[in-house]
Amino acid sequence: MRVVITGAAGFIGSRFTELLLAEAERLDYGEVVLLDALTYSGRRENMDDALRDARATFVEGSINDATVTDEVLRGAQAVVHFAAESHVDRSITGARTFFETNVLGTQQMLESARRSGVERFVHVSTDEVYGSIPEGSWREDHLLEPNSPYSSSKAGSDLAALAYHRTYGLGVSVTRCSNNYGPRQFPEKVIPLFVTNLMDGRKVPLYGDGLNVRDWLHVDDHCRGVLAVLEGGRAGEVYNIGGGTELTNVELTRRLLALCGHDQSMVEPVEDRLGHDRRYSVDWSKIRDELGYEPRIGFDEGLAATVQWYHEHESWWRPLKSEAT
């Protein structure tokens, strides 16, 4: 069988590809097609290990291009759709690209999948579509109340995906994950940004009072959750994927300072992000009870290993930071 992975050169998509290839024989996927437009955060080198596997092939192209999506999905049985613009700060200064990619690009993938007779379509989304929650945790049927251009574009893509199930019977499942971290994350995101700044002796920019709360999920645990949904998730359903470690940004910063051998003097408070959500927290009991998902990587272990990875792979991240400045 043929499976197509969009956004396969990105942080999460590339790691999912590696995990899928390790399970491909069991899942009967003899052909794994990697689709990516290689925008600024999609790096071809992220796919190097995967492309050493004879079952994997790479197609450079946009999910907004019907010619590309029709061709790639012809004969495919499954799609795992990671491709998205995902950085909140970039969405605040340039929202249009987020709606073009996340909403219209997803609709194009869904339409090509419908025409091609794809059986399974896993649409990968985010907990940010729920908005902000002062206490408790969101279940999958919670009202969507996104507050940033990024999260509203992802909410739109979620609704499009579920509409293609209800209208056309496409076998869509939606996943919504909490904040990911791990190796190969683009250094504009908070953990790699802070680690690489500290490695260079530069201060880390902490938004506002630093008391915004996020639930942290290692990329490998996230990918295992997505794989479980691909394998056994019900069509038309949403599955939250959580990590089980809630921290304020102040607490996260302190841990990173300690791991990098610095103190509080390296923190530079900066003006808060516009529309900054206060707290995210997902209830992931549904995927646990239905599909047996549990996060395996403890946060302290995972964070230490992630920091070490950036120390050992300066040649990977330094050119990316240079391009961004």
Phi and psi in degrees as a GROMACS rama.xvg file:
@    title "Ramachandran Plot"
@    xaxis  label "Phi"
@    yaxis  label "Psi"
@TYPE xy
-113.47  130.562  ARG-2
-121.882  138.161  VAL-3
-111.215  130.899  VAL-4
-116.305  115.992  ILE-5
-89.334  155.08  THR-6
64.6248  31.2779  GLY-7
-73.6814  -11.8922  ALA-8
-95.6963  1.43944  ALA-9
-86.5061  177.774  GLY-10
-54.302  -56.4029  PHE-11
-82.0009  -42.3995  ILE-12
-60.4195  -38.382  GLY-13
-69.02  -38.3151  SER-14
-70.1935  -38.5824  ARG-15
-60.94  -41.1112  PHE-16
-56.9657  -44.2254  THR-17
-63.1679  -43.0969  GLU-18
-67.7769  -38.4683  LEU-19
-64.0184  -43.4193  LEU-20
-61.2969  -33.7149  LEU-21
-66.6351  -23.8692  ALA-22
-109.155  3.47008  GLU-23
-61.5528  -39.8745  ALA-24
-64.0533  -44.2782  GLU-25
-62.7782  -37.3564  ARG-26
-87.4045  -2.46187  LEU-27
65.5108  37.4781  ASP-28
-101.093  101.582  TYR-29
-87.5476  -11.6019  GLY-30
-137.898  122.68  GLU-31
-120.877  112.091  VAL-32
-102.717  125.788  VAL-33
-103.224  120.028  LEU-34
-114.144  128.444  LEU-35
-158.329  144.158  ASP-36
-86.1655  -6.64193  ALA-37
54.2407  50.6424  LEU-38
-74.4795  -170.917  THR-39
-55.9071  -34.5602  TYR-40
-98.0758  -6.04117  SER-41
-94.2045  110.819  GLY-42
-110.9  125.979  ARG-43
-57.4737  -36.1308  ARG-44
-64.1924  -21.1525  GLU-45
-63.8261  -22.0766  ASN-46
-98.9262  4.20568  MET-47
-55.6809  -48.2665  ASP-48
-63.5914  -43.5042  ASP-49
-63.2727  -39.3913  ALA-50
-76.8258  -5.35005  LEU-51
-76.0913  -14.5279  ARG-52
-84.4911  126.971  ASP-53
-63.251  -19.8839  ALA-54
-77.7202  -15.371  ARG-55
-100.41  136.045  ALA-56
-131.848  151.829  THR-57
-114.072  135.063  PHE-58
-122.066  121.256  VAL-59
-87.6714  120.353  GLU-60
179.431  165.944  GLY-61
-95.8534  142.492  SER-62
-70.7148  -10.1354  ILE-63
-87.5768  -5.02818  ASN-64
-98.0278  107.679  ASP-65
-60.7421  -35.4647  ALA-66
-61.7493  -43.1494  THR-67
-67.0031  -49.4078  VAL-68
-67.8427  -38.3677  THR-69
-61.8917  -42.6608  ASP-70
-67.9631  -46.0216  GLU-71
-66.2347  -35.2751  VAL-72
-88.0732  -6.80703  LEU-73
-62.7957  120.472  ARG-74
84.4051  0.797768  GLY-75
-80.6043  143.679  ALA-76
-95.5831  -24.8701  GLN-77
-145.798  151.311  ALA-78
-131.625  135.931  VAL-79
-119.21  114.995  VAL-80
-104.955  95.153  HIS-81
-95.8863  -24.4356  PHE-82
-55.7987  125.357  ALA-83
-170.609  154.141  ALA-84
-83.3679  132.813  GLU-85
-133.569  -0.261809  SER-86
-95.7332  117.653  HIS-87
-57.8393  -45.4906  VAL-88
-58.9264  -41.8078  ASP-89
-64.3399  -33.9156  ARG-90
-68.6931  -28.8895  SER-91
-71.3223  -34.7422  ILE-92
-93.9415  -13.5022  THR-93
-155.491  74.5669  GLY-94
-71.2856  -30.8195  ALA-95
-56.1357  -44.8551  ARG-96
-58.9158  -33.5122  THR-97
-67.7644  -41.4086  PHE-98
-72.9731  -36.5674  PHE-99
-63.6154  -43.9693  GLU-100
-79.0121  -51.8275  THR-101
-75.4258  -37.5659  ASN-102
-92.2674  -58.5406  VAL-103
-70.4111  -36.8215  LEU-104
-65.1479  -40.7055  GLY-105
-64.9731  -41.7809  THR-106
-60.6435  -38.7579  GLN-107
-65.1534  -41.8447  GLN-108
-61.843  -43.0135  MET-109
-63.3777  -42.553  LEU-110
-65.2444  -43.6152  GLU-111
-64.8636  -37.4902  SER-112
-64.803  -40.6586  ALA-113
-62.7572  -46.1225  ARG-114
-67.7443  -28.4231  ARG-115
-89.5082  -5.58073  SER-116
74.9507  29.7199  GLY-117
-61.064  136.969  VAL-118
-87.8082  -38.5175  GLU-119
-128.551  133.315  ARG-120
-135.378  109.891  PHE-121
-100.351  116.296  VAL-122
-99.4496  118.074  HIS-123
-93.5771  121.212  VAL-124
-127.057  -157.208  SER-125
-140.813  153.668  THR-126
-68.6522  -15.086  ASP-127
-65.2455  -16.8167  GLU-128
-65.7728  -21.0723  VAL-129
-78.8007  -17.6052  TYR-130
98.3043  -123.617  GLY-131
-137.141  142.318  SER-132
-130.424  121.529  ILE-133
-71.0036  -30.8513  PRO-134
-155.1  162.252  GLU-135
75.9294  -167.182  GLY-136
-140  148.587  SER-137
-76.0775  133.618  TRP-138
-90.6393  168.155  ARG-139
-65.7761  -21.2261  GLU-140
-93.8183  10.4395  ASP-141
-67.4375  147.081  HIS-142
-56.6727  139.129  LEU-143
-84.2444  123.511  LEU-144
-135.788  60.9627  GLU-145
-66.9945  148.391  PRO-146
-118.925  -8.04159  ASN-147
-120.093  159.95  SER-148
-56.3315  -38.7622  PRO-149
-59.7012  -55.5637  TYR-150
-66.7919  -32.9069  SER-151
-69.7615  -33.2708  SER-152
-68.9231  -35.5701  SER-153
-70.7775  -37.2392  LYS-154
-60.8939  -41.5331  ALA-155
-61.5623  -39.529  GLY-156
-68.5606  -35.972  SER-157
-60.1543  -46.8064  ASP-158
-65.6625  -37.4498  LEU-159
-62.6848  -44.0067  ALA-160
-61.4353  -45.9085  ALA-161
-68.6894  -32.1989  LEU-162
-65.428  -36.1255  ALA-163
-68.2476  -26.7879  TYR-164
-72.0329  -48.4243  HIS-165
-71.2123  -35.5721  ARG-166
-83.896  -44.174  THR-167
-110.315  -7.69107  TYR-168
78.4949  14.8173  GLY-169
-64.4029  137.223  LEU-170
-77.2979  66.6098  GLY-171
-91.9496  135.302  VAL-172
-125.28  145.672  SER-173
-114.99  134.691  VAL-174
-113.455  144.223  THR-175
-129.661  113.175  ARG-176
-103.679  159.524  CYS-177
-85.2311  -173.895  SER-178
-62.1987  123.137  ASN-179
-87.4951  152.948  ASN-180
-149.293  163.654  TYR-181
145.624  -176.756  GLY-182
-62.8248  150.511  PRO-183
70.4343  18.1856  ARG-184
-80.4643  134.017  GLN-185
-59.5876  136.493  PHE-186
-75.6225  22.5277  PRO-187
-92.0012  -18.6237  GLU-188
-79.2037  158.606  LYS-189
-60.7175  -46.7686  VAL-190
-66.7223  -54.0795  ILE-191
-65.4879  -31.4928  PRO-192
-62.3078  -48.4734  LEU-193
-65.6304  -44.0616  PHE-194
-62.181  -47.3738  VAL-195
-70.7175  -34.1401  THR-196
-60.1495  -47.463  ASN-197
-64.2942  -35.9146  LEU-198
-61.2618  -30.2986  MET-199
-93.4184  4.92234  ASP-200
72.7544  23.198  GLY-201
-103.312  149.347  ARG-202
-70.4919  159.932  LYS-203
-105.808  134.4  VAL-204
-85.2948  114.449  PRO-205
-105.174  118.731  LEU-206
-66.4995  135.95  TYR-207
53.0837  -134.067  GLY-208
-87.8748  -2.66072  ASP-209
73.9173  11.6272  GLY-210
-98.0843  9.03824  LEU-211
-65.6192  137.859  ASN-212
-109.031  133.924  VAL-213
-131.365  149.112  ARG-214
-95.2549  128.92  ASP-215
-104.135  136.235  TRP-216
-134.458  121.34  LEU-217
-66.5861  141.889  HIS-218
-57.0884  -35.086  VAL-219
-66.2674  -39.2558  ASP-220
-66.6861  -41.3369  ASP-221
-58.0187  -47.4457  HIS-222
-64.1154  -36.1313  CYS-223
-64.0199  -36.9087  ARG-224
-65.0944  -43.9656  GLY-225
-62.8559  -40.8746  VAL-226
-62.5363  -38.7862  LEU-227
-63.6106  -38.0835  ALA-228
-70.0263  -40.3994  VAL-229
-58.3568  -41.94  LEU-230
-78.1352  -40.2486  GLU-231
-136.326  3.58356  GLY-232
-68.5638  150.788  GLY-233
-84.6846  139.184  ARG-234
-64.3318  140.662  ALA-235
83.9171  2.50542  GLY-236
-107.713  154.869  GLU-237
-109.094  139.727  VAL-238
-128.984  118.442  TYR-239
-75.835  141.563  ASN-240
-125.784  110.445  ILE-241
-114.417  167.164  GLY-242
-107.8  -22.9174  GLY-243
85.2397  12.3422  GLY-244
-127.409  103.727  THR-245
-97.2013  128.535  GLU-246
-138.073  145.059  LEU-247
-72.367  160.556  THR-248
-63.8891  -29.3873  ASN-249
-63.218  -45.7449  VAL-250
-64.0451  -42.4718  GLU-251
-60.6252  -44.7966  LEU-252
-60.4418  -42.7705  THR-253
-60.9094  -39.8065  ARG-254
-66.116  -40.7825  ARG-255
-68.1471  -39.7556  LEU-256
-58.5447  -45.2903  LEU-257
-63.9826  -43.3297  ALA-258
-66.6771  -27.6613  LEU-259
-97.6697  2.35545  CYS-260
75.3954  33.1249  GLY-261
-125.188  168.874  HIS-262
-117.76  -174.233  ASP-263
-63.4197  -17.6617  GLN-264
-64.3482  -15.5719  SER-265
-88.8908  6.37253  MET-266
-97.055  130.77  VAL-267
-118.424  104.79  GLU-268
-62.2811  135.933  PRO-269
-129.041  163.138  VAL-270
-57.8234  139.92  GLU-271
-64.3341  151.607  ASP-272
-64.1593  143.549  ARG-273
-61.7815  132.958  LEU-274
63.5539  28.912  GLY-275
-66.9804  116.325  HIS-276
-64.2828  141.065  ASP-277
-81.3489  -44.3272  ARG-278
-149.895  137.485  ARG-279
-117.176  141.737  TYR-280
-162.232  119.016  SER-281
-105.242  142.382  VAL-282
-88.6122  113.065  ASP-283
-108.645  27.6381  TRP-284
-67.3312  -26.6248  SER-285
-64.157  -49.8346  LYS-286
-69.4846  -29.8443  ILE-287
-66.3665  -48.9359  ARG-288
-72.5308  -37.6332  ASP-289
-83.8043  -38.4439  GLU-290
-121.893  0.560895  LEU-291
76.7926  18.0992  GLY-292
-72.9153  134.892  TYR-293
-144.362  136.39  GLU-294
-64.8338  137.654  PRO-295
-104.903  -22.4222  ARG-296
-100.978  112.707  ILE-297
-62.8472  147.102  GLY-298
-64.0612  -43.6391  PHE-299
-59.9231  -44.5281  ASP-300
-63.2572  -47.7477  GLU-301
-66.1386  -39.5128  GLY-302
-67.1291  -43.244  LEU-303
-61.0817  -42.2199  ALA-304
-66.5376  -35.9227  ALA-305
-66.5292  -46.2915  THR-306
-58.689  -43.1464  VAL-307
-61.8859  -39.0647  GLN-308
-59.7222  -44.301  TRP-309
-67.4006  -32.0557  TYR-310
-65.9708  -34.0738  HIS-311
-90.237  -8.5664  GLU-312
-128.867  46.9643  HIS-313
-59.8205  -33.4442  GLU-314
-65.6635  -20.5167  SER-315
-80.7964  -48.2162  TRP-316
-89.2519  -28.4237  TRP-317
-62.3748  -43.3791  ARG-318
-61.2445  -31.1908  PRO-319
-68.5868  -40.7486  LEU-320
-68.7312  -34.6021  LYS-321
-65.9244  -37.9155  SER-322
-66.5416  -31.1993  GLU-323
-80.2137  -15.2598  ALA-324
